[in-house]
């Protein structure tokens, strides 16, 4: 298991958080389809999307079936430089999500799109629980799809009073 100690640097105009390179993130080209509950991951809630997922790859511009080994070793984990489908030219290598706030009316997710282990884009996404919809979608459909998958895995794990 990777070390999760963070390095936080505060400057007057910004805060920089350096995440250890051992932390895994979701591949931005992964198209999650269904949560895997077969016991193949020892701690699925610790995975970047909150669970292991089956899915496909959209790195070529089309959703193509991904080999099971790729889904397990690359797609669910991001920073997959050994993946034969990862484009050389890309905006980011991985996407990180976390729950910033969760209540009965809305859930706020934070996201960070990273390239070379450094954030290049970040923000928040707010989900309206009663309406079952996002306040705004992320402009990149890949990030929106991954955020929706992360949120789904999070909500599945929560007691029914929060869902």
Steps between C-alpha positions, in 0.01 A plus 500: 500500500641843409595758759227765515700776672444827318733795464311828535661834412318823582573826325301827533310446175476120480535164669694223326444138596756246381363148489743207514557333164380166640138618523294370211238694305241424236611501136326787315434272203322231703126457446365331816199280436430285805636459852693176553405323824695180450758547776784555251610820679576467872379855585277618212386818680864619488511484120495833313134463400393361836464148360641277228317542171463313173509724198644605171765737366434822308866592436454447125197729490261204503382279784686176441498187711798487732677180593422381854866531601511860374179590684644359821859624472466826305147635448388494862832642618619779267863601435511195279807590298537133401148489352523452123190718446611809693549785249839671500336841472244550777374772732537286812602154617256448782205647687467510878167536685398546860186587692532854636157514660208259520154574630145390445443772239827513308840339461803704400787327324842645441705388203854547377617412150872423507779472249836361607380484862423874505154661500409684179126547557286480810164601636181390667187330374173513692240225486139573601384191691125572488499571126754224422695734273819706486469878545746534211683236304873510445575631148709191421269198468780267618531680834123518536468125434770417756346739757162331453660158552686619811178648640307181428759284682496745793122495528482121482723483811295752702219425743159542337433823693768678292398357163 
